[in-house]
Every structure is written in structure tokens, then in C-alpha cells.
Amino acid sequence: MSDTPRSLDDIAVAQHFELEELLDRPALLEMTHSFEQLFGVALRVYSSAGTLLADTSAQPELYKYLETTRGGRAAVQAIINEVRRVRPSEDRAAEVPCVSGGKYLAMAIVYEGQILGRTIFGPFLTPGRDSLPDVVFGLDEALDPAELRRLAALLPHLTDEECQRIDRHLRATLDLLVFSGLKAHLASNMHMASVRESFRELSDKNKKLQLAYDRLKELDRLKSNFLATVSHELRTPLTSIIGYSEMLLEGIAGELVGEQREFVGTIHEKGEQLLGLIKSLLDLSKLESGTMSMRREMVSPRALIDDVVATLTPTARKRGVSLQAASEGELSPLYADGERLRQVLLNLTENAIKFTPEGGQVLVSATQIGWASEVPPGLGQVLLAPARRHAIEFRVADSGIGIAEEERERVFDAFYQVDSSATRQAGGAGLGLSIVKRLVDSHDGKVRVQPNSPSGTVFVVTIPIKKAP
């Protein structure tokens, strides 16, 4: 077709088709050759634009002989030109006489009132036409009259009834081929239109998703900015509250007795908790916005876990929990931000103490291991096998209530808490583990929750050992 319909409705009502788009060329060639073998007459099929679509390539011996001479060649060429120019009507075949006294029949290929092309059938002689016209003998002196008569006798003979039967047979065959081609053509166009429509709908959905994604990113940025601004503004009055409560506890404004000291102590304790929450919010907003600076230096893993245990030992004693540090073998120093790694271990250890009942144990340990770095998928396993490198594996293990298997991946989401009920005993906003994961990721490390049935929890933090630049 010259113009591809843009919709299914357009395809269903399309009226203009090109014959070469509807007919299968191999099938058409097979049909023309079978036709020649059946009737002994050559058959050619042309499109409405005059393009030759199929030809039996069978030329009568008489015409081959005529083309051996100059005059005969000119006569044959004139016949060919006349045949090419003829345009039969929709309901009637056109006859083209030839120099041999025979003729060609040109029949229109019509479908649904539209002329799609034409067929040229011939040459052949009608009964009673056995002698050659005198004009043939005068075409060229080199032509042998006896040879001309012999070859003319080889031309096929067809009666008018046979021509009509051939015409009906040819029209029916071509109708069937055109119908089959039209059906396949419409099906193909409808499929392509359906694909285009699906692609358009998918493109529209992708655009909407992109807009929604951009909007969510903007909202996330605004949320981070809001958290940072609010947290910063809250720290100023809170610092004053904590400072004045400390001065009251120290007796600067007079000695506190009984419930006075208890109340002021509660104010100071809750103020410290609120300050820790605000710091967590600030850290989270910096990590999300990528503005948190990392001060890397050589850090001793053993000194790090000893410092964490020393810092939290008073808290553990107050809750009746045993807190210990352990290390195995030699530990290479890490090129990392020591303060941020300390924050990671402090958060994990504080959680372990918080969720461990009285009489329980918490163990903070460090071990040097060989770590197989991941290979990007699809790059092959022979040339790019996992590279072995060393890493420090920190473990914080407790004998507390444990974490269910379905909760282990979600505990690193911001504001997510395993116990989200209104009567939960452990405090906190659910930011600690989210901050832990982001800080570990910033060190190209991994953090995971190791199964520890039937009770207890083991957090494993793996930090690769890197050389200082």
C-alpha cells in the first residue's frame, strides 16, 4: 500500500491496494508456469503501474527466429510495445493482433471493483488461421519462408470457447490469490497498528511514570531539607534545656532533694534521648542528600570495638546485660572514617543491649576474612572470576528476642520498627539501622542480619580493607 493506515478502523475500510503487496511472488510464478504447462500459451502478470510481476519466459520459436534479423526484430518489438500499452476494461478483455496472424489477450485483474493489474495471454492462433500473413515474408530478406511456415505451425491454436474457459479459470485463480493476499495484508497491518497503539500507550505510561518519579524525587529532596532545617532549629533550644538541667543536677541553683532531683534527672535523660533522635535525623538527611563528608584515615578495628564496648558498658550494667569485646588473629587497619564506623557499631550495640533481657549477653567481635567481590552479571565466569580480597568482619551478637526471618530485610528501612505497636517497650524512631546501612554502603561494605535460631540476633558488617591513597 502507498499509505499505511494509522488505526484499525482505517485498515478495515481501506480501499486502495497495490497488486505487488497482495500477491506472493513465488506462488504467482508457480501459477503462471502451471498455466503455461496446462494450455501451452505464455502468461505474464503486470501491476497497475506496469511492473512485471510474473512471466513464464516462454517465447514461441517463430518469434525467436524473427529476432535473428533486423526487420523481424523491429516487428517483434512493435508487438511488445503495443501489448505493454494496452489497458483492458474491467469487464472485457482486449485483443492485440500480432504479425504472425495470431493475437494476445489482455485481461484486467479486478477485485471489489478496483483494477489491480492485468494479465497478457498469448500469442496463439484461432482455428482456420493456418497460414502466415504475407507481411511476414517481407520483413527481412534473410528470413527463410519455409522455416517461417514450419515455425508458424508450432503456434498454439485456441477456439473462442477455450479462450472464455481460460479467462474464467484465470480470473478465479487470481481472485483466490488476491483474496488470500488481502487477508494476510490486512492482518499484518492490523497487527502493526495494534503494536503501534500498544507502544503509544506504553510511551504515555512511561512519561507519566517519569513525571511521577521526578515529582517523588523533588518531594524526597524537600523532605530531606525539611528534616535538616527542623532538626537544626530544634537543637538550639534543646541544648539549653540539657545544659540547664545539668546545672540544676550539679546544684548550681541550689541543692535538689527527693523528687526534685528525680524530676530534673528525667528532664535531662529525655533531653539527651531527643538530642540523639535529632542527630539521627540530621545524619539521615545528609546521607540522603549526599552532603555528609567522610574523613578517612587508618583505623584500628581492635581499638574501635574496645572503644564501643567501653562507651556502652555503663548502659549495659544498668540493664543487667553482659557486654564483651573479642577479636581473632591479626587485624589489618582500615582506611575509613573512624567516627562513622564507630557510629555504626554504637548503633548496633545499643540496639543489642536494648533488646536483650536482664541477664543476657552481647558480644562485639572483629575478624579478618577473605572476601569475594561480586562480578557484574553477564561478564562471564572464566575471564572475570570473583576477585578475592581481604575485609574486616564486625559482628554484634546478642541473646535477646531475635528478629523474624520476614523482618530481616526491612529493618534497614527508615522509620521501620519490628515492634510497631502502641505498647512497645523499646523506644526509638527506627532510624538507627537505616543510618547504619547507608554508612556501611558509603564504605563499599555490606551489612546483614544472620539467622540465629531459636533466639538472639547477629548483625554482620563487612568492610573491605583498602590502602590509603
Sequence and secondary structure as in RCSB ss.txt:
>XXXX:A:sequence
MSDTPRSLDDIAVAQHFELEELLDRPALLEMTHSFEQLFGVALRVYSSAGTLLADTSAQPELYKYLETTRGGRAA
VQAIINEVRRVRPSEDRAAEVPCVSGGKYLAMAIVYEGQILGRTIFGPFLTPGRDSLPDVVFGLDEALDPAELRR
LAALLPHLTDEECQRIDRHLRATLDLLVFSGLKAHLASNMHMASVRESFRELSDKNKKLQLAYDRLKELDRLKSN
FLATVSHELRTPLTSIIGYSEMLLEGIAGELVGEQREFVGTIHEKGEQLLGLIKSLLDLSKLESGTMSMRREMVS
PRALIDDVVATLTPTARKRGVSLQAASEGELSPLYADGERLRQVLLNLTENAIKFTPEGGQVLVSATQIGWASEV
PPGLGQVLLAPARRHAIEFRVADSGIGIAEEERERVFDAFYQVDSSATRQAGGAGLGLSIVKRLVDSHDGKVRVQ
PNSPSGTVFVVTIPIKKAP
>XXXX:A:secstr
  S  SSHHHHHH     HHHHS HHHHHHHHHHHHHHHS  EEEEETT  EEEE     HHHHHHTTSHHHHHH
HHHHHHHHHH    SSS EEEE TTS EEEEEEEEETTEEEEEEEEEEEB TT  S  HHHHTS TT  HHHHHH
HHTTS B  HHHHHHHHHHHHHHHHHHHHHHHHHHHHHHHHHHHHHHHHHHHHHHHHHHHHHHHHHHHHHHHHHH
HHHHHHHHHHHHHHHHHHHHHHHHTTTTS   THHHHHHHHHHHHHHHHHHHHHHHHHHHHHHHT      EEE 
HHHHHHHHHHHHHHHHHHTT EEEEEEES    EEE HHHHHHHHHHHHHHHHHTS TT EEEEEEEEEEEE   
 TTS SSTT   EEEEEEEEEEE SS   GGGTTGGGSTT  S  STT SS   S HHHHHHHHHHHTT EEEEE
  SSS EEEEEEEE     
